[in-house]
Amino acid sequence: MDFLIGQKLIKQKEFGKALKIFQELKKQNTDKRIDFYLGLINFELNYFEKSIYYYKKYIENEKNSFPGLLNLAIVMQTIGKFKEAKEIYTKLLNLNNFDVRPYYGLFNLNSKNLTTNLFENLNKIKNKKNLNLYEQGIINFLLSKKEKKNKKIVNEISFLKKSHESIFNLNYSYNKSSQFYYQKIISKYFDKIKIKNENIKNISKNKINPIFIIGLPRSGSTLVESILTSTKEKISSYGESHVVNMSLIEQISSKIFNKNFDEKKFKFEVDLENLTKNILNRYLDYNHQEKNIEKFLDKSLENFFNIELIYKIYPNAKFLHTFRRPVDAIISIYQSMLPDLSWTHSLEDILDYVDSYFKVINYYKKKYPNLIMDVNLENFTSDNVNISKNIIKFCNLTWSNDILNFYERDDLYSKTLSFSQIRSKVTKYEKNKYQEYFYLLNNYKKKFSWLNY
């Protein structure tokens, strides 16, 4: 029973609670799967050395375990051990060259890893019958990259469209619920939330000084995160933990995901005391050893929707808004594989989300101008010394010249698609990188006034 409860908690992203269950199971049980789940949980909680330890322990008993080896490779690439990750992906191909996951892993490490022979293998897999949605999504995504390399844009976009459709349908119910939340709830009610129980007594408001990086994906957030975690304060980053969003949705889900939901009667009410407890406990899951989160970093980009609630809970919070030219961000997002973000799988949904983003972020920049600092990616890449100094000052951290050598750190990690980009010096912004794709947006220029190019 405890095993099943632990698995359920993992699915619910309650990793702290799941960790306690599997740690207890480890003391009482010889089931080797426990090591696999401890590897998974520790990875999610950013305890990478422990994750590696448990995955390797699991693989000792299950030498050719595809899930165990695959997850170990992902941990290795996250912490920058690319050679080790490539060796594992290659081993997985030798075990089963009809499984698409190692191809995707090799591509993420370096697009050059996908040789002509490997693309021929992918085409063989593509011609198999009964491919599942995940396989269809990954294969079409990788084939789009081949067409992009060959500068065949029409073919590239055709493969991309098929890929996005498959990945969206893979988690159709979740994605539809997520889209409903973004399109019908938070984007319409973010400035109309009724807050109950504002007298919070369970945290010390004056001691906790969190930093939130907000904005759109592919806009420099991982770069800024790497700089902030390179200061002498050594602040912890919880990455894209989605703590606030999950806690908020958990509180209102019974109302908004009810089959009898009536938007006309809906009132967005939040019990701030309960929300605060939930958020604090989730953050403590990422730091359960020290129990000290007086200063931490959260890079859950969707938190621009939650600025008001975060400010109520953490009045000392700082918000870094990373951004780039909207058209560049839109094309970059569409060309990326972001399976956990429901709104990234069609240009229409991306544009609607970006429209909401502009409405919300502009509202909060006017309401709380001293809380939010803009970080323009293009400007940052051309003047990273001065802008990084401004970022550090805004966050009340300590500047040093070593900060811009973040790419040399042994403890640098990233779970995002930027995991390899942050391993080198800051390079200048490519202004015309997406120019040839702008035609895809021509039909939307009248609808969105901000869509200028």
Disulfide bonds with the S-S distance in Angstrom:
none
